[in-house]
Amino acid sequence: MVVGEVAVETDVVVIGGGPGGYAAAIRLGQLEKSVVLIEKEVLGGVCLNRGCIPSKALIHTAGEYHKLSSLNKLGIQLPTGKATFHMPSWQTWKSSVVDQLNKGVDYLCQANNVTVVKGKATFLSSDRIGVETGNDFETYKFKQAIIATGSRPYIPSFLKTDGEYILDSTDMLALDEVPETLAIIGGGYIGMELGMAFAKLGSQVTIIEATEHILPQTAAHLSQEVLKQAKQLGMTVKIATKVEQAEVANGSVTLVCTSEKNGSESITVHKTLVTIGRVPNTGELGLAQVGVEMDERGYIPVTSTGSTNKSHIYAIGDVTPGPALAHRATKQGIVAAEVIAGLPSSVDSPYVPYVIFTEPQIAGVGMTREEAELQGHKVKAAVFPYRANGRALAMDEGEGFAEVIVDQESHLLLGMHVVGADASNLIGEGVLALELAARVEDVALTMHPHPTLSEVWLEAAEAVLGHAIHVVNKSKVAVSK
Ligand SMILES: Cc1cc2nc3c(=O)[nH]c(=O)nc-3n(C[C@H](O)[C@H](O)[C@H](O)COP(=O)(O)OP(=O)(O)OC[C@H]3O[C@@H](n4cnc5c(N)ncnc54)[C@H](O)[C@@H]3O)c2cc1C
């Protein structure tokens, strides 16, 4: 290894080129700071290379494939014979999507004068960072640094992944064939999204979830819709069940599980996916050299500007406590860049939306009814079902509902949640409404285009006020003249 003698000087180093790090670096470039972005693998991070984008490419494909069996009822007759799915061709298509996005990020970094360095970074002191690049070791002297090194799957020691039989989400998205039988340990959003996609592609899927319901982070009445659909897809869902042991033998995996209901039982499958959480990549950064504090789980606590306990070092994205979501990482990255450039910026909104790309999709922003009540609000809420929406029926997508949660006294919107087709796009309206501190009347008085799924918000808001047109209202309309 050649050790670089002279440190390259820069205003800011950004460690990690995921959606947090590259957004921060581009914004710093726009604000005319000199910036070095260090990435040990490929620009785009987990999100672009092995998370959001590849998983949504798989989910899209699985959805299209699965729809083929219901086209007949719409009058579309396919040639006789069964459609087949060829996973290697899908891998080629997925890689082309990822490549195109990688190139886009690379181009934008160049266009904004970001110096991209390929290598593994470690802090050497409070103003120097060392980067291992193959056989070389370069040092960079910085005024400020942003840690954006993201997270990796949490794998307990008894479930060692081997890339062939016991897989993490990255291995799963790289498969060349659809496993005949698949067990998924963890019924959170990654497990349910991938489980439903593989079930649609033909796998016999068993979900094993330790808590009382799948998608434990969402309200039970929303996840219930997904459970219904999982059963229709022929999936087996075991709740309140823990995997205690895993053994690979004769080309399959045997899992020993325990639950109060069924005692101890074993399941033998071709492949097992472990998706029970993520851990921050903070262990090998040399944070002790700079005195950056971490909590007991390795996360770096930050202020609303992204600053750590060392005011010239910032942390963003999955290395910070909070939901591990790409849009949160990007927002934090942009804010940290702006603060470094002297702009008054902060992450001060409580509204972090979430989207789950299951069947049906779930998306939400703000409080659930239970959370609002716990916070002392007197709540008014109403749901509007997809089956009463013309566009949903015309799309053959009658499952699901939109829910609007409102403070009874002020009529301010507290939360908007939706489970059903295209929930991922519909939630944009909810995020904007809550961000603008809208009252339920603001949604109800807004003319929504017809026929669209967006009318589910209009009618849920009207239902809160007791005058929805396309459902019978539970509460009476207060008539004022
Ligand atoms: C299967 C899956 C599906 C997902 N789907 C969604 C979704 O639909 N929506 C959503 O919002 N989120 C989703 N996520 C989560 C999302 O991917 C992450 O929240 C997001 O990528 C975090 O961004 P980040 O910038 O903090 O870090 P990352 O994307 O993890 O990027 C960190 C980068 O830092 C690099 N790095 C680490 N250590 C060093 C070092 N020492 N030196 C140099 N480089 C280093 C890594 O190589 C990596 O490229 C999904 C995740 C998975 C696994």
The ligand as an ORCA input file, in Angstrom:
! r2SCAN-3c Opt
* xyz 0 1
  C     -34.755     -4.229     -0.125
  C     -34.874     -2.789      0.309
  C     -35.913     -2.024     -0.160
  C     -36.021     -0.682      0.214
  N     -37.079      0.036     -0.257
  C     -37.207      1.338      0.108
  C     -38.282      2.127     -0.388
  O     -39.128      1.645     -1.146
  N     -38.359      3.424     -0.013
  C     -37.445      3.983      0.837
  O     -37.559      5.176      1.147
  N     -36.419      3.267      1.321
  C     -36.272      1.955      0.982
  N     -35.220      1.228      1.460
  C     -34.287      1.879      2.414
  C     -33.283      2.762      1.674
  O     -32.572      1.978      0.744
  C     -32.317      3.397      2.673
  O     -33.052      4.072      3.669
  C     -31.401      4.391      1.986
  O     -30.629      3.756      0.992
  C     -30.460      5.042      3.001
  O     -29.664      5.970      2.353
  P     -28.256      6.414      2.939
  O     -27.755      7.480      2.015
  O     -28.376      6.721      4.390
  O     -27.306      5.141      2.869
  P     -27.054      3.982      1.808
  O     -28.002      3.989      0.700
  O     -26.922      2.742      2.641
  O     -25.635      4.377      1.217
  C     -24.481      4.362      2.000
  C     -23.291      4.249      1.081
  O     -22.105      4.425      1.867
  C     -21.080      3.554      1.370
  N     -20.118      3.359      2.454
  C     -20.313      2.734      3.648
  N     -19.187      2.805      4.399
  C     -18.269      3.494      3.674
  C     -16.919      3.896      3.915
  N     -16.290      3.636      5.062
  N     -16.280      4.586      2.938
  C     -16.914      4.882      1.750
  N     -18.176      4.516      1.473
  C     -18.852      3.842      2.445
  C     -21.848      2.294      0.992
  O     -21.130      1.518      0.045
  C     -23.157      2.874      0.422
  O     -23.063      3.042     -0.978
  C     -35.058     -0.105      1.086
  C     -33.987     -0.876      1.555
  C     -33.897     -2.204      1.184
  C     -32.734     -3.011      1.704
*
